[in-house]
Structure formats: structure tokens, C-alpha cells
């Protein structure tokens, strides 16, 4: 009996040894594929998060840069407008709009801002007394400030829109004039002109006069009385009245080069709005 028990125990012990020593110490192919897939997913998620953080940081920097550019531009134009020279013939500043097919682009601002005294303070300005804000025709992502220091000719009347469009085109494309780049972040849009397409910068100016130019013509024609003109806050006297020239500005700037590459259509452009005002006397 004792021998049989020992024999049985020996067989069981040997069997257990075989079970123990026969166990596998590695992974099956299926387990390796599952583990590899999980690692790939984790790496992809981490990579995506890192890329998103990088793009967010770059976009934030670009947004800050665009905001700084817009603030400097608005302050510069506002100061120039508030110091402009104005009279009954020229209201301090005008907007020159170019028409292409059915599109109208009021993207050029002309300010009468002589360095000293105006050559003819009661008449029209000279070209060398103007400061012009417009989009660079060769690089529509650039907003430039243009001056014409050597041109002493008198500008056309404000009502002659065709002459102004021609004059501004000559000023913008001339290599003799002085240009200062204010920003290179202007959003660029594609505009179809018949059978061809061109690029335009997203810049817009708008003006308003009180009393308006139409009302002043009616007054000069005798169809409206002096006291019935739309004087600002009703400020007028028997011989003089206060006129307001108001300017609205709109710029669309891209938040840096990264946004321009990721979104060439301009959907991520940042709009900036500003205004400026000039007050001057009108004489009866």
C-alpha cells in the first residue's frame, strides 16, 4: 500500500513538473497584433494632440500679430483724418472706388494732409499734399500708404469719379512715389472679371457727410434753406455751420502664415472695424 502511494505521488509530481516546465513564456501572434494596434492608437492620439496644441499656439500668435497690425493701422489713419485740411470743395478725405464688371471696390482712401500750410486752403489740394491708403496692386496682401512728393498738380474735382480712378491707378503703379507698407496680412480674395480672375485685398472704406454733398448742392441752387441743412447737433449760425465728415474702415487680416497655408480661401480671416471723424466749418 505504501509503495503504491509513493508510486502514485511520484507520477503526480512528474506530471506537475511537465505542466510547469511546458508552459509558454512568450505571446501569441494575435496578442502581439492587438498590443501593437493599441500602441499605434495611443501614439496617433498623442501626435494629434501635440499637433493641435502647436497649431493653437501658432494661431494665437498670428491672431495677436494681426490685432497689433490692425490697431496701428486704425490709429494711423484716424490721426491722419482728424488732422486733415477741409473746405467746401474738398471734405478732408474721399474714397475712390474701382468698378469691375458688377463689383464695386471702395478700397482707396485719399486724405488731404499737407506737411505745412496748404497751397490753396480754399480750393482743391495738390497731389503732393495727399496721403493715400490703398492695396498694393502687385501684392494685394499688402496695405500701403502712398505719397507723391514731387507732383504739384491740382487734383480733379471730387465729383469727377472717372478722373480720380485714373489718377489713383497712376499713383499706385508709379515707381517714383513713396510707399510705406502698413501690413502684409490682408486677406486676398479671387474676383472674376469676365473670362479671367484677379486677386483683391479685403479692404473697405466708407464716408458720410453731414450736411451731405447733395444737400449742399441744393442749398447752392436755392432749393433748400440754410437753416434746413442737416447740421451736426444743430450747430450753425447766421454765417457758418459745423460739418461732419465721417469715415468707416474695415480690414480683414489673416492670422499669420500658418492660417494662410491651412485656409487659403480666407475663411479664418479676422475682421477689424474702425471709424474716424473730421469737423470743419462751412460758410454761407
C-alpha positions as CSV (number, residue, x, y, z in Angstrom):
1,X,0.0,0.0,0.0
2,X,2.7,2.4,0.9
3,X,4.6,1.6,-2.2
4,X,1.6,2.2,-4.4
5,X,1.1,5.6,-2.8
6,X,4.7,6.6,-3.3
7,X,4.4,5.5,-6.9
8,X,1.2,7.5,-7.4
9,X,2.8,10.5,-5.8
10,X,5.8,10.3,-8.0
11,X,3.7,10.1,-11.1
12,X,1.7,13.1,-10.0
13,X,4.8,15.1,-9.2
14,X,6.3,14.3,-12.6
15,X,3.1,15.3,-14.3
16,X,3.1,18.6,-12.5
17,X,6.7,19.2,-13.4
18,X,5.8,18.6,-17.0
19,X,2.9,21.0,-16.8
20,X,5.1,23.6,-15.2
21,X,8.1,23.3,-17.5
22,X,5.9,23.1,-20.5
23,X,4.2,26.4,-20.0
24,X,4.9,29.1,-22.7
25,X,6.8,32.2,-21.8
26,X,6.0,34.5,-24.8
27,X,2.9,36.0,-26.7
28,X,0.9,34.6,-29.5
29,X,0.8,36.4,-32.8
30,X,-2.7,37.6,-32.1
31,X,-1.7,39.1,-28.8
32,X,1.2,40.9,-30.4
33,X,-1.1,42.4,-33.1
34,X,-3.6,43.6,-30.5
35,X,-0.8,45.2,-28.4
36,X,0.7,46.8,-31.5
37,X,-2.7,48.2,-32.5
38,X,-3.2,49.7,-29.1
39,X,0.2,51.3,-29.2
40,X,-0.4,52.8,-32.7
41,X,-3.7,54.2,-31.5
42,X,-2.1,55.8,-28.4
43,X,0.8,57.3,-30.5
44,X,-1.7,58.6,-33.0
45,X,-3.8,60.3,-30.3
46,X,-0.8,61.8,-28.7
47,X,0.5,63.0,-32.0
48,X,-2.8,64.6,-32.9
49,X,-3.0,66.3,-29.5
50,X,0.6,67.7,-29.9
51,X,-0.2,68.9,-33.4
52,X,-3.4,70.6,-32.2
53,X,-1.6,72.3,-29.4
54,X,1.1,73.5,-31.8
55,X,-1.5,74.9,-34.3
56,X,-3.4,76.5,-31.5
57,X,-0.3,78.3,-30.2
58,X,0.7,79.4,-33.7
59,X,-2.8,80.6,-34.4
60,X,-2.8,82.5,-31.1
61,X,0.4,84.2,-32.1
62,X,-0.9,85.0,-35.5
63,X,-4.1,86.4,-34.1
64,X,-2.1,88.7,-31.7
65,X,0.1,89.9,-34.6
66,X,-2.9,90.6,-36.8
67,X,-4.6,92.5,-33.9
68,X,-1.5,94.6,-33.4
69,X,-1.3,95.4,-37.1
70,X,-4.9,96.4,-37.2
71,X,-4.6,98.7,-34.2
72,X,-1.6,100.5,-35.5
73,X,-3.3,101.0,-38.9
74,X,-6.5,102.3,-37.4
75,X,-4.7,104.7,-35.2
76,X,-2.6,105.9,-38.0
77,X,-5.5,106.6,-40.3
78,X,-7.6,108.1,-37.5
79,X,-4.9,110.6,-36.7
80,X,-4.3,111.5,-40.3
81,X,-8.1,112.0,-40.9
82,X,-8.6,114.1,-37.7
83,X,-5.7,116.4,-38.8
84,X,-6.9,116.7,-42.5
85,X,-7.5,120.0,-44.3
86,X,-11.0,120.5,-45.5
87,X,-13.2,123.1,-47.2
88,X,-16.3,123.4,-49.3
89,X,-14.5,122.0,-52.4
90,X,-12.8,119.0,-50.7
91,X,-14.2,117.5,-47.5
92,X,-10.8,116.5,-46.0
93,X,-10.8,112.9,-47.4
94,X,-12.6,111.0,-50.1
95,X,-13.0,107.3,-51.0
96,X,-12.1,106.3,-54.6
97,X,-13.9,103.2,-55.7
98,X,-13.0,101.0,-58.7
99,X,-15.8,99.2,-60.5
100,X,-15.1,95.8,-62.1
101,X,-18.0,94.2,-64.0
102,X,-20.8,94.3,-61.5
103,X,-18.4,94.6,-58.5
104,X,-17.5,97.9,-56.7
105,X,-14.3,98.1,-54.6
106,X,-14.1,101.2,-52.3
107,X,-10.6,100.3,-51.2
108,X,-8.7,103.5,-51.7
109,X,-8.7,106.4,-49.1
110,X,-7.4,109.8,-50.1
111,X,-6.6,112.3,-47.3
112,X,-5.7,116.0,-47.7
113,X,-2.8,116.2,-45.3
114,X,-0.1,118.8,-46.3
115,X,3.0,118.8,-44.3
116,X,2.7,122.6,-43.8
117,X,0.2,125.1,-45.0
118,X,-1.9,124.0,-47.9
119,X,-1.1,125.7,-51.3
120,X,-4.7,126.6,-51.8
121,X,-6.7,126.2,-48.5
122,X,-9.9,127.5,-50.1
123,X,-9.6,125.4,-53.3
124,X,-8.5,121.9,-54.2
125,X,-5.4,120.1,-52.9
126,X,-2.3,119.4,-54.8
127,X,-1.1,115.8,-55.4
128,X,1.9,116.3,-53.2
129,X,-0.4,117.2,-50.3
130,X,-2.2,113.9,-50.4
131,X,-1.8,110.8,-48.3
132,X,-3.3,107.7,-50.0
133,X,-4.1,104.4,-48.4
134,X,-4.7,101.5,-50.8
135,X,-3.9,97.9,-51.5
136,X,-0.6,97.3,-53.4
137,X,-1.6,96.4,-57.0
138,X,1.3,94.0,-57.3
139,X,0.9,92.3,-53.8
140,X,-2.8,92.5,-52.8
141,X,-2.0,91.2,-49.3
142,X,-0.2,94.5,-48.6
143,X,-1.9,97.7,-47.4
144,X,0.3,100.7,-48.3
145,X,0.5,104.4,-47.6
146,X,1.4,106.3,-50.7
147,X,2.6,109.9,-51.0
148,X,3.5,111.9,-54.2
149,X,6.1,114.4,-53.0
150,X,7.1,115.8,-56.4
151,X,3.7,116.3,-58.1
152,X,2.4,119.8,-57.7
153,X,-0.6,119.5,-60.0
154,X,-4.1,120.2,-58.7
155,X,-6.3,117.2,-58.2
156,X,-9.6,116.7,-60.1
157,X,-12.9,117.9,-58.6
158,X,-14.4,115.5,-56.1
159,X,-17.4,114.8,-58.4
160,X,-15.2,113.6,-61.3
161,X,-15.0,109.9,-60.3
162,X,-13.5,108.8,-63.6
163,X,-10.6,111.2,-63.3
164,X,-10.0,110.1,-59.8
165,X,-9.9,106.4,-60.7
166,X,-7.4,107.1,-63.4
167,X,-5.3,109.3,-61.2
168,X,-5.2,106.8,-58.4
169,X,-4.3,104.0,-60.8
170,X,-1.3,106.1,-62.0
171,X,-0.2,106.9,-58.4
172,X,-0.5,103.2,-57.2
173,X,1.6,101.8,-60.1
174,X,4.2,104.6,-60.3
175,X,7.7,103.6,-59.1
176,X,8.5,107.3,-58.4
177,X,6.1,107.7,-55.5
178,X,6.9,106.8,-51.9
179,X,5.2,103.8,-50.4
180,X,5.2,102.6,-46.8
181,X,3.9,99.1,-46.1
182,X,1.5,99.1,-43.2
183,X,0.8,95.3,-43.2
184,X,1.2,92.2,-45.3
185,X,-1.6,90.2,-43.7
186,X,-4.5,91.5,-45.8
187,X,-6.9,88.7,-46.8
188,X,-6.8,88.1,-50.6
189,X,-10.0,87.2,-52.5
190,X,-10.4,86.0,-56.0
191,X,-12.7,88.1,-58.2
192,X,-13.9,87.0,-61.6
193,X,-13.7,89.7,-64.3
194,X,-15.4,88.3,-67.3
195,X,-13.2,85.4,-68.6
196,X,-10.3,86.0,-66.1
197,X,-9.9,86.2,-62.4
198,X,-7.8,88.6,-60.3
199,X,-6.9,88.9,-56.7
200,X,-8.2,91.8,-54.5
201,X,-7.3,92.7,-50.9
202,X,-10.2,92.7,-48.4
203,X,-10.1,96.5,-47.5
204,X,-13.1,98.8,-47.5
205,X,-13.7,102.5,-46.8
206,X,-17.0,104.3,-46.5
207,X,-17.6,108.1,-46.0
208,X,-20.6,110.2,-44.9
209,X,-21.1,113.9,-44.8
210,X,-23.5,116.0,-42.7
211,X,-24.8,118.1,-44.4
212,X,-24.4,115.8,-47.4
213,X,-23.0,116.8,-50.8
214,X,-26.4,116.6,-52.3
215,X,-27.9,118.9,-49.7
216,X,-25.1,121.4,-50.2
217,X,-25.8,121.4,-54.0
218,X,-29.5,122.0,-53.2
219,X,-28.6,124.9,-50.9
220,X,-26.4,126.5,-53.6
221,X,-29.2,126.1,-56.1
222,X,-31.6,127.8,-53.7
223,X,-33.9,124.8,-53.3
224,X,-33.2,124.3,-49.6
225,X,-32.7,126.9,-46.9
226,X,-29.5,127.4,-44.8
227,X,-31.3,126.5,-41.6
228,X,-32.8,123.3,-43.1
229,X,-29.4,121.7,-43.7
230,X,-28.6,118.7,-41.6
231,X,-26.1,120.4,-39.3
232,X,-24.3,118.2,-36.8
233,X,-26.2,118.5,-33.5
234,X,-27.9,121.6,-34.9
235,X,-24.7,123.7,-34.6
236,X,-24.9,126.6,-37.1
237,X,-25.0,130.3,-37.0
238,X,-26.1,133.0,-39.4
239,X,-22.9,132.7,-41.5
240,X,-21.2,129.5,-40.5
241,X,-22.2,125.9,-39.8
242,X,-20.4,122.8,-38.5
243,X,-20.0,120.0,-40.9
244,X,-19.1,116.4,-40.1
245,X,-17.1,114.1,-42.3
246,X,-17.3,110.5,-41.0
247,X,-15.1,107.6,-42.1
248,X,-15.8,103.9,-41.6
249,X,-12.9,101.4,-42.1
250,X,-12.9,97.6,-42.5
251,X,-9.9,95.4,-42.7
252,X,-9.8,91.6,-43.0
253,X,-6.4,90.3,-41.9
254,X,-5.1,86.7,-41.8
255,X,-3.7,85.5,-38.5
256,X,-0.2,84.7,-39.7
257,X,1.3,82.4,-42.4
258,X,0.0,79.2,-40.8
259,X,-3.6,80.2,-41.2
260,X,-2.9,81.3,-44.8
261,X,-1.5,77.8,-45.6
262,X,-4.2,75.9,-43.8
263,X,-7.0,78.0,-45.1
264,X,-6.1,79.6,-48.5
265,X,-9.8,80.5,-49.1
266,X,-9.7,83.0,-46.2
267,X,-12.4,81.5,-44.0
268,X,-10.3,82.2,-40.9
269,X,-9.7,85.9,-41.7
270,X,-10.2,88.3,-38.8
271,X,-12.4,91.4,-39.5
272,X,-11.4,94.7,-37.9
273,X,-13.7,97.7,-37.9
274,X,-12.8,101.3,-37.1
275,X,-14.0,104.9,-37.6
276,X,-12.7,108.4,-37.7
277,X,-14.3,111.8,-37.9
278,X,-13.4,115.3,-39.0
279,X,-15.3,118.5,-38.2
280,X,-14.9,121.8,-40.1
281,X,-16.8,125.0,-40.8
282,X,-19.0,125.7,-43.8
283,X,-19.5,129.3,-44.8
284,X,-22.7,130.8,-46.1
